[in-house]
């Protein structure tokens, strides 16, 4: 069973702000270059390509987030980032509003934190769209965990 990440307005505003900053940093020099007398076409192509790649990466990180229940582990995927968390390694799960620190693959403030034994930062913070259903499936797969 696979769950998509919930996307809220605050996160959408943050992503749009990041894309705007990248646009300002890359496209303003392109416009300036195009208005100059001596247009360097290579520079325009390189900087425009850089803009497209940065925006594509940001959108990939934002909209390609999935949480899948496999036979022996929870598979968390967000853009290029992947985590396989064996069910037996999960120690506890709790709701959290602390989404700015730690290892997080989410797109909403309505998040849960999964603590597990081999976590580099102690836990991963995620935001499944159907949180109650996700927690129900997780408790079936890992009945030993404490849900708070």
PAMISE-69840 format. One record per residue: residue in three letters; y negated, z, x of N, C-alpha, C in turn. Coordinates in Angstrom, 2 decimals, padded with zeros to 5 digits, always signed. Layout:
N
["ALA", [Y, Z, X], [Y, Z, X], [Y, Z, X]]
...
! end
This chain:
148
["UNK", [+001.17, +000.00, +000.84], [+000.00, +000.00, +000.00], [-001.25, +000.00, +000.90]]
["UNK", [-002.21, -000.82, +000.54], [-003.43, -000.97, +001.34], [-004.65, -000.62, +000.52]]
["UNK", [-005.57, +000.10, +001.14], [-006.82, +000.48, +000.52], [-007.98, -000.11, +001.31]]
["UNK", [-008.96, -000.63, +000.62], [-010.19, -001.10, +001.26], [-011.14, +000.08, +001.40]]
["UNK", [-012.14, -000.09, +002.24], [-013.14, +000.95, +002.41], [-014.20, +000.84, +001.33]]
["UNK", [-014.64, +001.99, +000.88], [-015.73, +002.05, -000.09], [-017.03, +001.70, +000.65]]
["UNK", [-017.90, +000.93, +000.01], [-019.18, +000.57, +000.62], [-020.28, +001.08, -000.29]]
["UNK", [-021.15, +001.96, +000.24], [-022.23, +002.49, -000.57], [-023.58, +001.89, -000.15]]
["UNK", [-024.60, +002.17, -000.95], [-025.92, +001.59, -000.72], [-026.52, +002.01, +000.62]]
["UNK", [-026.35, +003.27, +000.97], [-026.92, +003.76, +002.24], [-026.35, +002.99, +003.41]]
["UNK", [-025.06, +002.79, +003.40], [-024.42, +002.05, +004.49], [-024.89, +000.60, +004.50]]
["UNK", [-025.06, +000.01, +003.32], [-025.56, -001.36, +003.23], [-026.96, -001.46, +003.83]]
["UNK", [-027.80, -000.47, +003.56], [-029.16, -000.47, +004.14], [-029.11, -000.34, +005.66]]
["UNK", [-028.21, +000.47, +006.16], [-028.06, +000.63, +007.62], [-027.64, -000.69, +008.25]]
["UNK", [-026.68, -001.36, +007.65], [-026.20, -002.65, +008.18], [-027.30, -003.69, +008.11]]
["UNK", [-028.02, -003.74, +007.00], [-029.12, -004.71, +006.89], [-030.21, -004.42, +007.91]]
["UNK", [-030.47, -003.14, +008.19], [-031.46, -002.77, +009.21], [-030.99, -003.21, +010.60]]
["UNK", [-029.71, -003.02, +010.89], [-029.17, -003.44, +012.19], [-029.28, -004.95, +012.35]]
["UNK", [-028.95, -005.69, +011.30], [-029.05, -007.15, +011.37], [-030.51, -007.57, +011.53]]
["UNK", [-031.43, -006.88, +010.87], [-032.86, -007.19, +011.01], [-033.34, -006.95, +012.44]]
["UNK", [-032.90, -005.87, +013.05], [-033.29, -005.58, +014.43], [-032.75, -006.65, +015.37]]
["UNK", [-031.49, -007.04, +015.17], [-030.91, -008.11, +015.99], [-031.68, -009.41, +015.78]]
["UNK", [-032.05, -009.69, +014.53], [-032.82, -010.91, +014.24], [-034.17, -010.89, +014.94]]
["UNK", [-034.85, -009.75, +014.89], [-036.14, -009.65, +015.57], [-036.00, -009.83, +017.07]]
["UNK", [-034.97, -009.22, +017.63], [-034.78, -009.28, +019.09], [-034.36, -010.67, +019.57]]
["UNK", [-033.72, -011.44, +018.72], [-033.22, -012.74, +019.17], [-033.99, -013.92, +018.59]]
["UNK", [-034.38, -013.85, +017.34], [-034.99, -015.02, +016.72], [-036.49, -015.14, +016.98]]
["UNK", [-037.17, -014.04, +017.22], [-038.61, -014.13, +017.57], [-038.80, -014.92, +018.86]]
["UNK", [-038.01, -014.65, +019.92], [-038.14, -015.49, +021.11], [-037.80, -016.97, +020.85]]
["UNK", [-036.85, -017.22, +019.94], [-036.50, -018.61, +019.61], [-037.69, -019.30, +018.95]]
["UNK", [-038.31, -018.64, +018.00], [-039.48, -019.22, +017.32], [-040.61, -019.44, +018.32]]
["UNK", [-040.85, -018.46, +019.18], [-041.88, -018.60, +020.21], [-041.57, -019.79, +021.11]]
["UNK", [-040.33, -019.94, +021.48], [-039.92, -021.05, +022.35], [-040.10, -022.40, +021.64]]
["UNK", [-039.76, -022.45, +020.34], [-039.90, -023.70, +019.60], [-041.35, -024.11, +019.41]]
["UNK", [-042.28, -023.16, +019.41], [-043.70, -023.48, +019.26], [-044.38, -023.79, +020.59]]
["UNK", [-043.67, -023.57, +021.67], [-044.27, -023.85, +022.97], [-044.27, -025.36, +023.25]]
["UNK", [-045.05, -025.75, +024.23], [-045.16, -027.17, +024.58], [-043.89, -027.67, +025.27]]
["UNK", [-043.28, -026.82, +026.04], [-042.10, -027.18, +026.83], [-040.88, -026.45, +026.28]]
["UNK", [-040.21, -027.03, +025.29], [-039.07, -026.37, +024.64], [-037.83, -026.46, +025.53]]
["UNK", [-037.26, -025.28, +025.81], [-036.01, -025.22, +026.57], [-034.86, -025.15, +025.56]]
["UNK", [-034.25, -026.29, +025.29], [-033.22, -026.40, +024.26], [-032.02, -025.51, +024.57]]
["UNK", [-031.65, -025.42, +025.83], [-030.51, -024.57, +026.21], [-030.77, -023.11, +025.85]]
["UNK", [-031.98, -022.65, +026.13], [-032.33, -021.26, +025.82], [-032.29, -021.01, +024.32]]
["UNK", [-032.79, -021.96, +023.54], [-032.78, -021.83, +022.08], [-031.34, -021.77, +021.57]]
["UNK", [-030.49, -022.62, +022.10], [-029.08, -022.64, +021.67], [-028.37, -021.35, +022.07]]
["UNK", [-028.61, -020.89, +023.29], [-027.95, -019.66, +023.76], [-028.40, -018.45, +022.95]]
["UNK", [-029.69, -018.31, +022.74], [-030.19, -017.14, +022.00], [-029.78, -017.21, +020.53]]
["UNK", [-029.82, -018.40, +019.93], [-029.38, -018.54, +018.54], [-027.89, -018.23, +018.41]]
["UNK", [-027.10, -018.66, +019.38], [-025.66, -018.35, +019.39], [-025.43, -016.85, +019.53]]
["UNK", [-026.23, -016.21, +020.36], [-026.14, -014.76, +020.54], [-026.43, -014.05, +019.22]]
["UNK", [-027.44, -014.52, +018.49], [-027.76, -013.94, +017.18], [-026.57, -014.08, +016.24]]
["UNK", [-026.00, -015.27, +016.15], [-024.87, -015.52, +015.24], [-023.67, -014.64, +015.62]]
["UNK", [-023.38, -014.52, +016.91], [-022.24, -013.70, +017.35], [-022.47, -012.23, +017.04]]
["UNK", [-023.68, -011.73, +017.27], [-023.97, -010.31, +016.99], [-023.85, -010.02, +015.49]]
["UNK", [-024.41, -010.88, +014.67], [-024.34, -010.67, +013.22], [-022.90, -010.78, +012.74]]
["UNK", [-022.16, -011.75, +013.26], [-020.75, -011.89, +012.88], [-019.96, -010.64, +013.25]]
["UNK", [-020.22, -010.07, +014.44], [-019.53, -008.86, +014.87], [-019.87, -007.68, +013.96]]
["UNK", [-021.15, -007.53, +013.64], [-021.57, -006.44, +012.75], [-020.90, -006.58, +011.38]]
["UNK", [-020.88, -007.79, +010.84], [-020.26, -008.01, +009.53], [-018.75, -007.82, +009.59]]
["UNK", [-018.12, -008.19, +010.69], [-016.68, -007.98, +010.88], [-016.38, -006.48, +010.87]]
["UNK", [-017.19, -005.72, +011.61], [-017.00, -004.27, +011.64], [-017.20, -003.64, +010.26]]
["UNK", [-018.10, -004.20, +009.48], [-018.46, -003.62, +008.19], [-017.48, -003.95, +007.07]]
["UNK", [-017.08, -005.20, +006.99], [-016.33, -005.64, +005.82], [-014.84, -005.84, +006.05]]
["UNK", [-014.37, -005.68, +007.26], [-012.94, -005.83, +007.52], [-012.33, -004.46, +007.82]]
["UNK", [-012.47, -003.55, +006.87], [-011.93, -002.20, +007.02], [-010.82, -002.00, +006.00]]
["UNK", [-009.64, -001.64, +006.50], [-008.49, -001.40, +005.64], [-007.71, -000.19, +006.13]]
["UNK", [-007.11, +000.50, +005.17], [-006.24, +001.63, +005.46], [-004.90, +001.33, +004.80]]
["UNK", [-003.85, +001.11, +005.60], [-002.55, +000.69, +005.06], [-001.48, +001.75, +005.33]]
["UNK", [-000.69, +002.00, +004.31], [+000.44, +002.90, +004.46], [+001.65, +002.07, +004.85]]
["UNK", [+002.14, +002.28, +006.05], [+003.35, +001.61, +006.52], [+004.51, +002.59, +006.35]]
["UNK", [+005.69, +002.18, +006.77], [+006.87, +003.03, +006.57], [+006.76, +004.37, +007.29]]
["UNK", [+006.32, +004.37, +008.56], [+006.29, +005.60, +009.35], [+004.91, +006.03, +009.80]]
["UNK", [+003.89, +005.27, +009.47], [+002.56, +005.61, +009.96], [+001.47, +005.06, +009.04]]
["UNK", [+000.28, +005.64, +009.19], [-000.92, +005.16, +008.52], [-001.62, +004.22, +009.49]]
["UNK", [-001.88, +002.99, +009.07], [-002.53, +002.00, +009.91], [-003.96, +001.84, +009.46]]
["UNK", [-004.89, +002.14, +010.36], [-006.32, +002.05, +010.06], [-006.89, +000.92, +010.88]]
["UNK", [-007.56, -000.02, +010.18], [-008.11, -001.20, +010.85], [-009.56, -001.37, +010.45]]
["UNK", [-010.43, -001.49, +011.45], [-011.84, -001.76, +011.20], [-012.36, -002.71, +012.25]]
["UNK", [-012.47, -004.00, +011.90], [-012.88, -004.99, +012.89], [-011.85, -005.03, +014.01]]
["UNK", [-012.29, -004.89, +015.27], [-011.35, -004.94, +016.39], [-010.64, -003.61, +016.65]]
["UNK", [-011.03, -002.56, +015.95], [-010.47, -001.24, +016.19], [-009.26, -001.00, +015.31]]
["UNK", [-008.20, -000.46, +015.92], [-006.94, -000.21, +015.23], [-006.42, +001.18, +015.59]]
["UNK", [-005.82, +001.84, +014.61], [-005.19, +003.13, +014.86], [-003.90, +003.21, +014.07]]
["UNK", [-002.84, +003.64, +014.74], [-001.57, +003.93, +014.09], [-001.36, +005.43, +014.16]]
["UNK", [-001.35, +006.06, +013.02], [-001.20, +007.51, +012.97], [+000.14, +007.84, +012.32]]
["UNK", [+001.12, +008.30, +013.09], [+002.41, +008.69, +012.50], [+002.19, +009.82, +011.50]]
["UNK", [+002.88, +009.75, +010.38], [+002.72, +010.76, +009.33], [+003.03, +012.16, +009.85]]
["UNK", [+004.01, +012.29, +010.73], [+004.38, +013.62, +011.22], [+003.31, +014.21, +012.14]]
["UNK", [+002.39, +013.38, +012.66], [+001.32, +013.88, +013.53], [+000.11, +014.38, +012.75]]
["UNK", [+000.02, +014.04, +011.47], [-001.13, +014.46, +010.66], [-001.00, +015.95, +010.37]]
["UNK", [-002.08, +016.69, +010.68], [-002.05, +018.14, +010.47], [-002.80, +018.58, +009.22]]
["UNK", [-003.95, +017.99, +008.98], [-004.69, +018.32, +007.76], [-005.66, +017.21, +007.41]]
["UNK", [-006.08, +017.23, +006.15], [-007.03, +016.24, +005.62], [-008.07, +017.00, +004.82]]
["UNK", [-009.34, +016.69, +005.07], [-010.40, +017.35, +004.32], [-011.56, +016.38, +004.06]]
["UNK", [-012.31, +016.66, +002.99], [-013.52, +015.87, +002.71], [-014.57, +016.25, +003.74]]
["UNK", [-015.43, +015.27, +004.07], [-016.48, +015.54, +005.04], [-017.72, +014.72, +004.71]]
["UNK", [-018.84, +015.26, +005.08], [-020.10, +014.51, +004.98], [-020.64, +014.25, +006.38]]
["UNK", [-019.91, +014.66, +007.39], [-020.27, +014.51, +008.80], [-019.81, +013.14, +009.29]]
["UNK", [-020.53, +012.08, +008.92], [-020.07, +010.73, +009.24], [-020.75, +010.13, +010.47]]
["UNK", [-021.67, +010.84, +011.07], [-022.40, +010.28, +012.21], [-021.78, +010.61, +013.55]]
["UNK", [-020.84, +011.52, +013.58], [-020.23, +011.91, +014.86], [-018.73, +011.72, +014.79]]
["UNK", [-018.13, +011.42, +015.93], [-016.68, +011.31, +016.00], [-016.18, +009.90, +015.81]]
["UNK", [-014.89, +009.78, +015.77], [-014.22, +008.50, +015.58], [-014.20, +008.21, +014.09]]
["UNK", [-014.86, +007.16, +013.68], [-014.96, +006.87, +012.26], [-014.81, +005.37, +012.01]]
["UNK", [-014.05, +005.05, +011.01], [-013.90, +003.68, +010.56], [-014.15, +003.73, +009.06]]
["UNK", [-015.41, +003.59, +008.70], [-015.81, +003.78, +007.32], [-017.05, +002.98, +006.99]]
["UNK", [-017.39, +002.95, +005.69], [-018.61, +002.29, +005.24], [-019.20, +003.01, +004.03]]
["UNK", [-019.03, +004.33, +004.00], [-019.54, +005.13, +002.91], [-019.71, +006.59, +003.35]]
["UNK", [-020.64, +007.29, +002.69], [-020.82, +008.72, +002.97], [-019.75, +009.56, +002.31]]
["UNK", [-019.07, +009.00, +001.31], [-018.00, +009.69, +000.60], [-016.72, +009.53, +001.42]]
["UNK", [-016.52, +010.44, +002.38], [-015.48, +010.25, +003.39], [-014.50, +011.41, +003.44]]
["UNK", [-013.35, +011.11, +004.06], [-012.37, +012.15, +004.34], [-012.04, +012.10, +005.83]]
["UNK", [-011.69, +013.25, +006.35], [-011.36, +013.37, +007.77], [-009.87, +013.68, +007.90]]
["UNK", [-009.19, +012.88, +008.70], [-007.77, +013.07, +008.93], [-007.59, +013.61, +010.34]]
["UNK", [-007.09, +014.83, +010.44], [-006.82, +015.45, +011.74], [-005.37, +015.15, +012.11]]
["UNK", [-005.17, +014.77, +013.36], [-003.80, +014.51, +013.82], [-003.66, +014.88, +015.29]]
["UNK", [-002.43, +015.10, +015.70], [-002.13, +015.69, +017.01], [-002.61, +014.87, +018.19]]
["UNK", [-002.44, +013.58, +018.17], [-002.74, +012.77, +019.35], [-004.11, +012.08, +019.28]]
["UNK", [-004.99, +012.60, +018.47], [-006.32, +011.99, +018.31], [-007.18, +012.26, +019.54]]
["UNK", [-007.83, +011.23, +020.01], [-008.71, +011.37, +021.17], [-009.86, +012.33, +020.87]]
["UNK", [-010.46, +012.19, +019.71], [-011.57, +013.05, +019.33], [-011.16, +014.08, +018.29]]
["UNK", [-009.88, +014.26, +018.09], [-009.38, +015.28, +017.17], [-009.11, +014.80, +015.77]]
["UNK", [-009.79, +013.72, +015.36], [-009.62, +013.24, +013.99], [-010.21, +011.84, +013.85]]
["UNK", [-009.98, +011.27, +012.68], [-010.61, +010.00, +012.31], [-011.22, +010.21, +010.93]]
["UNK", [-012.40, +009.64, +010.72], [-013.09, +009.76, +009.44], [-013.03, +008.39, +008.76]]
["UNK", [-012.55, +008.39, +007.51], [-012.40, +007.15, +006.76], [-012.99, +007.31, +005.36]]
["UNK", [-013.17, +006.19, +004.66], [-013.73, +006.23, +003.31], [-013.01, +005.25, +002.38]]
["UNK", [-011.78, +005.58, +001.97], [-011.07, +004.67, +001.06], [-011.78, +004.57, -000.29]]
["UNK", [-011.73, +003.38, -000.89], [-012.43, +003.15, -002.16], [-011.83, +003.98, -003.30]]
["UNK", [-010.53, +004.12, -003.33], [-009.87, +004.94, -004.34], [-009.36, +006.21, -003.66]]
["UNK", [-010.28, +007.14, -003.41], [-009.96, +008.30, -002.58], [-008.85, +009.17, -003.15]]
["UNK", [-008.87, +009.44, -004.44], [-007.84, +010.30, -005.05], [-006.46, +009.66, -004.97]]
["UNK", [-006.40, +008.37, -005.24], [-005.13, +007.65, -005.15], [-004.64, +007.61, -003.70]]
["UNK", [-005.57, +007.42, -002.76], [-005.22, +007.42, -001.35], [-004.62, +008.77, -000.95]]
["UNK", [-005.27, +009.86, -001.36], [-004.78, +011.20, -001.02], [-003.42, +011.48, -001.66]]
["UNK", [-003.21, +010.95, -002.85], [-001.92, +011.12, -003.52], [-000.81, +010.41, -002.74]]
["UNK", [-001.06, +009.18, -002.32], [-000.06, +008.43, -001.55], [+000.16, +009.12, -000.20]]
["UNK", [-000.92, +009.58, +000.43], [-000.80, +010.26, +001.72], [+000.03, +011.53, +001.59]]
["UNK", [-000.18, +012.29, +000.53], [+000.60, +013.53, +000.35], [+002.07, +013.24, +000.07]]
["UNK", [+002.37, +012.07, -000.51], [+003.77, +011.67, -000.70], [+004.41, +011.29, +000.63]]
["UNK", [+003.65, +010.58, +001.47], [+004.18, +010.12, +002.77], [+004.28, +011.27, +003.77]]
["UNK", [+003.34, +012.21, +003.67], [+003.31, +013.34, +004.60], [+003.17, +014.65, +003.81]]
["UNK", [+004.25, +015.11, +003.20], [+004.16, +016.31, +002.35], [+003.83, +017.59, +003.09]]
["UNK", [+003.91, +017.59, +004.40], [+003.67, +018.80, +005.20], [+002.18, +019.07, +005.44]]
["UNK", [+001.30, +018.14, +005.15], [-000.12, +018.32, +005.49], [-000.81, +019.19, +004.47]]
["UNK", [-001.91, +019.79, +004.89], [-002.72, +020.58, +003.98], [-003.94, +019.74, +003.59]]
["UNK", [-004.12, +019.58, +002.29], [-005.26, +018.83, +001.76], [-006.31, +019.83, +001.32]]
["UNK", [-007.53, +019.67, +001.85], [-008.61, +020.59, +001.48], [-009.72, +019.85, +000.81]]
! end
